[in-house]
Amino acid sequence: MKLVYPIILSKGDKYIIVSIPDCEINTQGDSIVDAIEMARDAISLWCLCELEDGRELPAPSDISTIHAKEGDTLTLVDVDIEAYQRKYETRAVRKNLTIPYWLNKKAEKQRVNFSKILQDALIQHLDVPLNQD
C-alpha cells in the first residue's frame, strides 16, 4: 500500500521539526533530507501500529486543506507500507505443520532445513519480491 501524506517542515533552533497532521505525530531531522526521511519512517511505523491494532488508516489530506505558518514549508511524503513492513518486521514466527511420516524421514535423512523450504515456498506462492527495499 503506497500513500502520500502532507507534512509541515519548521525551522527550529537546532533541528528541522516535522509535523504530520493526518497522523497527529511529529519528528525532527538534522537537515531537510534527514527530516523527510524521518517523516517517512515515522508515518510508516505509525501506519503499521494502527493496522496491527485493527484501526483503519486515515486517508491522506489534500495538501490544499493544510495550512502552514509563514516561514514553514508544506510538502508531501510518499510511504510504501508493505515495503517498510518487509524491511523492519523480520522477527521469526513459529508455525507447526504436518507432513507424512515417510516424507519427514526422507527429508531428515537429507538434513533438509524445513523452515527455509517453507519460507522459500511461501515467497514464491505469494509472489513476494525478493528485493525488500
C-alpha positions as a printed NumPy array, in Angstrom:
array([[  0.   ,   0.   ,   0.   ],
       [  1.508,   3.279,  -1.146],
       [  0.274,   6.566,   0.287],
       [  1.28 ,  10.233,   0.158],
       [  0.827,  12.365,   3.28 ],
       [  1.304,  16.128,   3.651],
       [  3.904,  17.299,   6.166],
       [  4.951,  20.673,   7.528],
       [  8.648,  21.48 ,   7.981],
       [  9.515,  24.162,  10.542],
       [ 12.981,  25.513,  11.257],
       [ 13.845,  25.002,  14.921],
       [ 16.87 ,  26.24 ,  16.849],
       [ 18.858,  23.081,  16.13 ],
       [ 16.627,  20.79 ,  14.047],
       [ 14.023,  20.82 ,  11.292],
       [ 10.742,  19.983,  13.048],
       [  8.277,  17.865,  11.076],
       [  4.545,  17.919,  11.789],
       [  2.398,  15.179,  10.276],
       [ -1.183,  16.413,  10.677],
       [ -3.011,  13.295,   9.423],
       [ -1.204,  11.087,  11.944],
       [ -1.07 ,  13.704,  14.705],
       [  2.631,  12.979,  15.235],
       [  5.889,  14.923,  14.976],
       [  9.505,  14.087,  14.319],
       [ 12.666,  16.003,  13.504],
       [ 15.812,  15.89 ,  11.414],
       [ 19.241,  17.492,  11.22 ],
       [ 18.597,  18.679,   7.661],
       [ 15.684,  18.823,   5.244],
       [ 16.725,  15.498,   3.718],
       [ 17.003,  13.907,   7.158],
       [ 13.684,  15.434,   8.257],
       [ 11.875,  13.998,   5.213],
       [ 13.452,  10.572,   5.797],
       [ 12.426,  10.734,   9.464],
       [  8.888,  11.723,   8.409],
       [  8.693,   8.75 ,   6.028],
       [  9.896,   6.434,   8.795],
       [  7.525,   7.912,  11.404],
       [  4.489,   7.714,   9.108],
       [  5.281,   4.139,   8.067],
       [  5.76 ,   2.97 ,  11.647],
       [  2.619,   4.787,  12.799],
       [  0.604,   3.167,   9.972],
       [  1.889,  -0.303,  10.861],
       [  0.931,   0.203,  14.508],
       [ -2.551,   1.391,  13.532],
       [ -3.09 ,  -1.596,  11.25 ],
       [ -1.737,  -4.026,  13.846],
       [ -4.22 ,  -2.62 ,  16.375],
       [ -7.07 ,  -3.157,  13.888],
       [ -7.654,   0.511,  13.09 ],
       [ -8.109,   1.951,   9.608],
       [ -5.57 ,   4.414,   8.289],
       [ -6.772,   7.947,   7.721],
       [ -6.979,   8.971,   4.099],
       [ -4.212,  11.459,   3.355],
       [ -5.489,  15.027,   3.397],
       [ -5.497,  17.095,   0.246],
       [ -2.439,  19.345,   0.564],
       [ -4.603,  22.381,  -0.262],
       [ -6.524,  21.883,   3.006],
       [ -3.385,  22.063,   5.189],
       [ -2.252,  25.493,   6.331],
       [  1.35 ,  26.12 ,   7.338],
       [  2.592,  29.127,   9.271],
       [  4.605,  31.764,   7.465],
       [  8.196,  30.549,   7.071],
       [  7.206,  26.869,   7.251],
       [  7.348,  24.52 ,   4.264],
       [  4.365,  22.4  ,   3.277],
       [  5.259,  19.35 ,   1.196],
       [  4.317,  15.72 ,   0.559],
       [  5.971,  12.481,   1.664],
       [  5.342,   9.15 ,  -0.008],
       [  5.327,   5.923,   2.005],
       [  5.227,   2.278,   0.951],
       [  3.771,   0.477,   3.965],
       [  4.335,  -3.042,   2.627],
       [  7.988,  -2.378,   1.73 ],
       [  8.557,  -0.835,   5.172],
       [  6.973,  -3.854,   6.834],
       [  9.128,  -6.292,   4.861],
       [ 12.249,  -4.32 ,   5.764],
       [ 11.649,  -3.997,   9.51 ],
       [  9.231,  -6.753,  10.52 ],
       [ 11.764,  -9.575,  10.304],
       [ 11.067, -11.339,  13.572],
       [ 10.591, -15.08 ,  13.308],
       [  7.189, -16.654,  13.932],
       [  6.872, -20.285,  14.968],
       [  4.496, -22.42 ,  12.897],
       [  3.557, -26.066,  13.331],
       [  2.992, -28.207,  10.282],
       [  2.001, -31.738,   9.471],
       [  3.599, -33.826,   6.732],
       [  3.534, -37.56 ,   6.006],
       [  5.879, -39.672,   8.132],
       [  7.737, -41.079,   5.114],
       [  8.377, -37.565,   3.756],
       [  9.659, -36.38 ,   7.112],
       [ 12.083, -39.338,   7.356],
       [ 13.405, -38.751,   3.851],
       [ 13.858, -35.005,   4.489],
       [ 15.568, -35.543,   7.848],
       [ 17.917, -38.064,   6.244],
       [ 18.938, -35.375,   3.745],
       [ 19.189, -32.764,   6.524],
       [ 16.54 , -30.528,   4.991],
       [ 16.018, -27.138,   6.616],
       [ 12.204, -27.198,   6.916],
       [ 11.954, -23.516,   7.839],
       [ 13.968, -22.413,   4.814],
       [ 11.978, -24.625,   2.439],
       [  8.652, -23.346,   3.778],
       [  9.807, -19.725,   3.671],
       [ 11.043, -20.067,   0.061],
       [  7.805, -21.78 ,  -0.969],
       [  5.662, -19.071,   0.653],
       [  7.681, -16.305,  -1.017],
       [  7.164, -17.986,  -4.386],
       [  3.495, -18.84 ,  -3.773],
       [  2.627, -15.325,  -2.573],
       [  4.755, -13.709,  -5.291],
       [  6.643, -11.614,  -2.729],
       [  9.533,  -9.671,  -4.281],
       [ 12.933, -10.795,  -3.02 ],
       [ 14.255,  -7.232,  -3.035],
       [ 12.951,  -5.865,   0.276],
       [ 13.907,  -2.211,  -0.233]])
